[in-house]
């Protein structure tokens, strides 16, 4: 039975939306192909000055429409600062000092905004910004966010040690009080028991009274009795627990050189439980594989030296098939292309490009198992797989054993130093084409897809994906890419970003030297 055409009335909303996006993208590509060469060059040019102007303006003042992002202001700082750094530009000293002061005043902790604030300060660089991070307290915060399952909670909730809810039920013949007490600190249980006895005696004495005011007195007294001012406010982790929280915690700990085995314990088990039958990684166990969570999960497993526990061949297959006919990436199966996945999916491909030895090793193991279990099928020559460079050159954590990793915080540094032996695992030129022609706004900024508005989030991750797609052809981290790796003029070349942390590489090295020397 044939699938319904997207033009028919029986087409689903997903099919119709997909067709509309494809038509808009095709229109842009057809226009580009019809232009003379000099006009094509202008259309492909990265509008650096306009992007910097758009970003700098956003760092100084945002309009009222951004009020919904009030709780995400550290994220806005990161998106803007990282974008400016990728473009090879800087902000002035006054704006830099104002940004450091602002980030140091953000005192309602959340794992995601902690990641954004730390990355922002590292991107600013310099003694003042880096020394403003209290690593000891931050390590304690990360430990408090740790869940016994191995995951991390995202935020801290503060509340009184005892919360009281009194419900009164009155009718003609009887009246009674229902007392709900939520205890966050069980050391107050004796006090609650004493209060219950007093309430019981009080109600016995007032049973014959119909005066509601007496009961209101009781209500007021009991509330005061249980919620005395001296009762402390306690803190406990709450909020969602997902792969993003794991990544933000581990990434921050790694880049600040405070990553230890207490933080790492069981994290790998939690992320492994989130890898789906599709191959990608979901936000939490039982959910659908998602591009953002796949990057977060993969990067985390690399940073804790447990990446070989993932099914990497399946993960790679899932990621590369997310690049569609539009040339950009989608975040999930049957979803629309989105410019931000230029980094989330493209970055995952860049990480996998450096894990070729682990991938080949897992493929070798799968083939060997198939050979052992099946006698009738034709299989590849195992000796051919064994001769693939790096097929058996990894240690227990998936990192090449040629580099001796002395501590967990060194993994991110060692990872980027390894030479790349494979070509890109995705169509990097096609991705650059989508970013420059379909996501770039000529007046400055980037957007999700044609027809959408520009914003700082998509500007950050479109530029990050553009950087990854340009530099993924370089075999050595210290080498600049050849002109053939750049779509459009060579002046489009961006700064290299660290694929694990998404921090411009020279800023990462400055931070690594600063914190490892303390």
N, C-alpha and C positions, 0 to 999 in steps of 0.2 A: 504493500500500500504506500503510495507516494505521500510525502509530507506536504501539508498545505502551503501554498505560496504566501509569502508575507503580504502580497497585494490582495488576497482574498479575505472575505469577511470571517472565515474560520481561523485565520491566523491569530496566534496568541499576542498578548501585549508585548512579551519579550521579543517575538519575531518582528513585530511592527517597529518597536524601538530600535532594534538592531538594524533594520533596513534603513531607517531614517538617518542613523549615524553613518552607515556605509555610504549613503547618497551624499551627505554633506562632505565627508572625507574625500570621496571620489571627485566631487566638484572642485575641491581645492587642488587635488593632484592633476586633474585635467587642465585647470587654469595654469598651473605651474608648467606643465609640459608644453603648453601652447605659447609661452612667452619666449622672447629672444634670450640669448645667453646672458647678456648684461642685466636684463631684468630678473632672470632667475637668480643671479648672484646676489642682487639686492634683496630679493625675497628670502634667500637662505641666510642672510647675514644676521648674526646674533646682535640684537639691539642693546648693547651693553649700557650705554649712557641712559637710555630710557628705563632699563631695568633698575639700575642703581638709583635713579631719581625716584621711581615708584617705591622702592624698598626703604630708602632713607626717609622719605616722607612718612611712611608707615611707622617707622621707629620713633619719630618725633610726635606725631599726632594721628589718631584714628578717628573716623567719623562715628556718629551715633549708631550706625548699623552694626558696629563691632561690639556693642554692649553685651551681646549674647556670649562673647568670648572673654568676658571679664575674668573668669577663673582660669583662662588659658593664656594669660599674658606672658608667662615665661616661655610658652611655646611660640608665641608671636616673636619674642626676642630671638629665639633660636632660628626659626624659619627665615627671619630677615637677615640676621647676622651671618648665618651660614651661606645664604644666597650671595650676599655681598662678598664674602670671602672666596666663594667659588669663582666669582667674576674677577677676582684679583684686585678688589678695591678695599678701601678702609673707611671707617667713620672717624670724625674728628675727635679730639681729646675730650672736649666737654661732653659730647654725646656718649662717649665711651664711659666716662666717669659716672654720668647719670645712670647709665644702664647697670653698671656694677652696683651702685647704691640701691637701685630699684630691686635687683635680684636678691640682694642681702636683706631686704625688708619683707620678702615673701616667706612668711613664717607659719603658714598653714600647710604642713607637709603632705605631699602626694608623690607617689613613685614616678608617675609620668612627667610631672612638672619638675621633679628633681632632676631627671635625665635632661630635660630641656634646659634648665638653669645651669647645670654643670657643663653641658656642651656649649652653651652660650659663653660662659666665662672662659672656657678653654679656647674658644674661637676668638674672643677678644685678646687673650694672651697677656703676657706681662706679669710682673711681680704682684701688682695690686690685685688684679683679677684672680690669679691662681691662688694667692695666699688667703683670699677671702673665704675659701672653702674649708670648713672645719671637718677634716676627714674623720677624726675620732668620733664626733657626734653623728656624722653621717653613717658611719659603720654601725653604730648602735641603732640608728633608725632602720637601717636595712635589716638588721637582725630581728627587730620588733615586727617587721612586716613579713617575716618568714613564717610559712605555714608548715605544720608537721608533714603534710603530704609532699612537700618539696616545692610547691608553688609559692608565690608572694601575693599578699594583699596590696591594694593600691594606696590606701589612706588610713589615717588614724581617726578614731572617733573619741571624743572627750565627753564624759557624762558624769553625773553624780554617782557615788557608790551605791545609793539606794534610790530608786524611783517608785513613787506610790501613785496608784490609781484607785480612787474610791468610787464605787457604784452603789447608789441608793435605790432600793426597790420599795415603793410604798403602795399600799392598797387599803381597803377598808379594815381588814382584820389584822394585818401584820405589817411590819416594816423591818427590813434587815439591811445590813451593809455587807457588800462584797468588796474585799480588799485584795487588789492585785499588787504584788510587790516584786519588782524586778531587781535582783541582787547581782551586782557586778563584782562585789568584793565580799566573799563569804566570811570574812573575819567579823562582819557586822551581824551575823546570824543570831548571836545571843541577844543583841539589842532588839532585833525584830521579834524574837520570842517573848521578851519582856513586854514589848509594846502590845503584842497580841493578848497577853494575859490581862493587861490593864484595860484594853478595849472590851474584852469579854465581861469583866466586872462592871464596867461602865454601862454596857448594854443591859445587863441584868437589872441594874438599878433604875434604868430609864424605860424598862419594857412597858410599864403601864402609862407612860406619858405619850400623849399624842402631839405634843408640841414639836414641830419640825425644827424650831430654832435650836432646841437642845442637840439634835443630831448635827445641825450645822456647826455648833460649837465643837462637837466631837470631831467632825471632819477637819476643822481648822487646827484643833489641838494635835490630832494624829499626824497631819501633814508637817506641822512644825516639829513634832517629836522625832519623826524619822528623817527629816531633811534639815537638820541643824546646820548652821553655817560652818561648823568645824568639820563636817563630813568632807573628805577630799574629793576633788575631781580626778577621775582615773582615765587612763588612755588605753585603748585596745585597737588592734588592727581590724579593719572592716573593708568594705568595698569589694569590687570584683576581684577574682583571682584568675588570671589567664596568662597566656604565653607572653603577651606584651609586658605584663608586670615583671615576669622573670627576666626578660631581656633588659628592661630599663634598670633593674637592680644589678644584674651581673655586669652590664656595660659600664655603669657608673663605678662599681667597685673595681673593675679591671682598669679603667683609664686613670683612676685615682690611686692605684697601687694598694688597695685595701682588700682585694679579693682573697678569701681564705676558704679552707675546706668546710668550715662551719656554715658559710653562706651557700656553698655549692651542694651540700648534702641533699640528696634526693631530687635535686632540680632536674637532672637527666631523666629520672623515672617519670616525673610529671610531664615533661615535654614529649617523651616517647609515647605516653598515653594519649597525646593529642595528634599524633600522626595518623591520618585516616587511610582508608583503603584506596583512596584516589592517589596517594603519594604525597600530597601537600600536608601542611600542618594547620590544624584548627586552633581557634582561640582557647578552647577548653575541650575536655574529653567529650566525645559524642557529637560535636558540631561539624560544620562543613569546612573543608580546607579553604584557606584564604591567603592571598598574596602577602599581606602585611604580617600576619602571624607566621607564615612560612619563613619569611626573612628573619623575624625575631627568634623563632625557634632554632633555625639553622645557625644563626650567629651565636646564640647562647650556647649551643652544644659545642661549637668550636672553642669558645672562650673558656668553657669548663673542661675541655679536652675529652669530650665524650661523643664526638660527632660520628664515630664509626658505629654507634648504636642505632642510628637512624637507617632506614632503608633508603639509601642515597640514590640508587638507580631509579626507583619509583618516584622519588622527590624530583629528580632532574627531569624525568619525563613529564611530570605534571606541570612543572614551571615552564618548560620550553613551549609546551602546547598552549600556553596562555597568551602567546604573541599571535595576534590574528591578522586578518586581511587588511586592517587599517594600518598595520605596521607597529602599532603600540601594543601595550599589554592590558589584559583584563585582570581583575582581581580574583574572580571565581569563575567556574564553569557557567556558561549561559548568561554572563553579565557583560555589560558594555565596556568598551575600551575606556581607560581613564589615565590621564597623564601622570598621576602620582605613582602609578605602578611601574613607571619607567625606572624608578629606583627600587621599589619593594621587590619586583620580579627580576628586573635587570640586575639589581644588586645581589640577589640570591644566585643568579647565574654566574656572576663574577666570583662569588664565594666558591661555588661548585667547580669553577675553572681551576682553582687552586687545590681542589680536593680530588684531582683525577686519580691519584694513586689509590685512595680509599674506594672510590667508585669502581675502579677496575678490579680491585681486590674483592669487593662484594660480588661483582659480576662473575668473577672466577669461581667464587664459592658457590654461587647459584648454579653455574654450569656443571661444576663438579658434583653437586648434589643431584642434579638431573641425571647425570651419567650413572651415578650409583643406583638411582631408583628406576631407571628406564633402560632397557636393553635394546629396544627396537627403533629408537629414533636416531637420526643423524645429528651429531653435535660438532661444534667447532673443535679444532685441535687445541687441547689444553696447553700444549707447549707454546703455542702462539701467544696465548694470554699471559703466560708466565714471563714471556720476553718483553712485554710492554713495559716501558720505563716506569718505575715506581710501583709496580704491581704488588710488591711485597716489602716495601721500604718504609712502612709506617710502624710507629710504636703503638702502645695500647690505647692511646687517645686519638689516633688518627693523624697526629702531627708527624712530619718527617723526623726520623730518629737522628738525622745528621745534625739537627739543632738540639742541644740539650736544654730543655725547658726546666729551669730551676724552680720556678714558682708560677702559680696560675696567672698572675698579673703580667707575666712576660709573654704569654701566648699571643696576644694581639700584636705585640711588637715583632715577634718571630714570624708570625703568619704573613705579614706584609713583606718581609724580607726575602721570602722564598721566590725563586724564579718560576715563571709560568711556562709550562711546556705545551699547552694546548691553545689553539685558536679560540675565539669567543664561542660560547655555547648557544648564543642567540644571534639574530640578524641585527648587528649593532648599527649598521648604516641605515637600515629601514627604521629602527627606533629613532635615530637622530632626525630622520626625515619627518616622522610624525611629530616629534617635539617642536621642531623649527617651523614647520608649515601649518600644523593643526593646533598646537598648544600655545605657541608664542603669540602674544598680543603686541603689535608693533609699537604701541604707545608705552609699553612697559608691563612686565608681569607675564605670568603663564596661567593657563586655564586647564580645566579637566578635559574638555573636548570642544569642538566647534559648536557655537551656540551658547556656551556657558560663559560666566563672568570670571575675570581674573581674580586671584586671591593669593595671599602670601604662602599658604600651605602648598598649593600646587606649584607656585613659583619655586619653592625650596626643593621639592622632590622631582620636578621636571629638570631643574638644573643639576641635581644630584645624579639623576639617571643619564643626563647628557654627558656628564663627566665620566661616569662609569663606562658608557658606550664608547667614548673616545679613547680612554686609557686601557681598555681591556685587550687591545692589540699589543701592548708593550710587554715584552717578556720580563723586563727588569723594572723595578719600581723607580729607579733613578734615571730611566731613559724616557725621553719624550716620544710620543707616538709619531709615526710617519704620516705624511700628508694624506695617504690613501685611507687612513683610519678616521679622518675628519670629513664629515659631510658639509659641503659648503666651503667658504674660505678658511684658511688655516687660522685666521684671527678668531675663529669661533672656539678655539681650544680653551678649555676651562682648567682651573687648578684641579689636581688629583685629590680625591676624597678617600679616606680610609674606609674600605668596604665593610668593616665590622662595626665601626662607631659612627660613620657618616660625619666625620670631622675632617676638614682640610688637612692634608697630610703633614705639612710643615708645622701647623698648630698642634697636631697630635704629638709630633716629636718633641716640641718644646715642653708640652705638658708631661710627657713621659720622662724626660730628663729632669724636670722640676720635681715631680713627686717621687720618682725612684731615688733621688738624692736625699730625701728627707728621712 
